Amino acid sequence: MIADLATDLAGDIKADSAMTLSKASAGCQLRIRQLDGGSCQRLREIGFCEDLEISKLSDGRNMICSVCGTRLALSKKLGDQVLVEMV
């Protein structure tokens, strides 16, 4: 029972560490946890998919991210649809 409680707590802490790509700091290594919004299919088509590790290179009106060795620019609107966690 205590082990189950510890596992549940660890899952809750990990879930709380999630943020949108727009809110993540530049220079961070991130893992995509979920795509959520109207542009999910478009994001998948350009290479963003769940469990993929990415780097956020710059921040601003448009974000620059490194995905599978390719640099991509995303608007804040698209970045708000990408839920990430720190690696």
C-alpha positions as CSV (number, residue, x, y, z in Angstrom):
1,M,0.0,0.0,0.0
2,I,2.8,2.4,0.8
3,A,4.6,1.5,-2.4
4,D,1.4,2.2,-4.4
5,L,1.0,5.6,-2.7
6,A,4.7,6.5,-3.5
7,T,4.1,5.5,-7.1
8,D,1.0,7.6,-7.3
9,L,2.8,10.6,-5.7
10,A,5.7,10.3,-8.1
11,G,3.3,10.3,-11.1
12,D,1.5,13.4,-9.7
13,I,4.8,15.2,-9.3
14,K,5.8,14.3,-12.9
15,A,2.4,15.5,-14.2
16,D,2.9,18.8,-12.4
17,S,6.2,19.3,-14.0
18,A,4.6,19.5,-17.5
19,M,4.3,22.9,-19.2
20,T,3.7,24.1,-22.7
21,L,6.5,24.6,-25.1
22,S,5.8,28.3,-25.2
23,K,6.4,28.5,-21.4
24,A,9.7,26.5,-21.4
25,S,12.9,28.4,-21.2
26,A,15.3,28.6,-24.2
27,G,18.2,26.3,-24.0
28,C,16.2,23.4,-22.4
29,Q,16.2,19.8,-23.4
30,L,12.5,18.7,-23.4
31,R,10.4,15.7,-24.1
32,I,7.0,16.0,-25.7
33,R,4.3,14.5,-23.5
34,Q,1.2,15.4,-25.5
35,L,-0.1,17.4,-28.4
36,D,-3.4,19.1,-27.5
37,G,-5.3,21.5,-29.8
38,G,-6.6,22.0,-33.3
39,S,-3.2,21.8,-35.0
40,C,-2.1,18.4,-33.6
41,Q,-2.1,16.8,-37.0
42,R,0.0,19.6,-38.5
43,L,2.5,19.4,-35.7
44,R,2.9,15.6,-36.2
45,E,3.4,16.2,-39.9
46,I,6.3,18.5,-39.3
47,G,8.0,16.1,-36.8
48,F,6.6,16.9,-33.4
49,C,5.2,13.7,-31.8
50,E,4.8,12.2,-28.3
51,D,7.9,11.0,-26.4
52,L,10.2,12.8,-28.8
53,E,13.1,14.7,-27.2
54,I,13.6,18.3,-28.6
55,S,15.7,21.3,-27.7
56,K,14.2,24.8,-27.5
57,L,16.9,27.0,-28.9
58,S,15.4,30.5,-28.8
59,D,12.3,32.2,-27.5
60,G,10.4,35.2,-28.6
61,R,7.5,35.8,-31.0
62,N,8.5,32.7,-32.8
63,M,10.4,29.9,-31.1
64,I,13.2,27.9,-32.7
65,C,13.4,24.2,-31.8
66,S,15.7,21.5,-32.8
67,V,13.8,18.3,-33.8
68,C,15.7,15.3,-35.0
69,G,18.6,17.5,-36.1
70,T,16.4,20.0,-37.9
71,R,15.6,23.5,-36.8
72,L,12.0,24.5,-36.9
73,A,10.3,27.8,-36.1
74,L,6.9,27.7,-34.3
75,S,4.5,30.4,-33.4
76,K,3.4,30.9,-29.8
77,K,0.0,29.6,-30.7
78,L,1.4,26.3,-31.9
79,G,3.8,26.1,-28.9
80,D,0.8,26.4,-26.6
81,Q,-0.5,23.1,-28.1
82,V,2.7,21.1,-27.2
83,L,2.9,19.8,-23.6
84,V,6.5,19.1,-22.6
85,E,8.5,18.1,-19.6
86,M,12.2,18.7,-18.8
87,V,14.6,15.8,-19.6
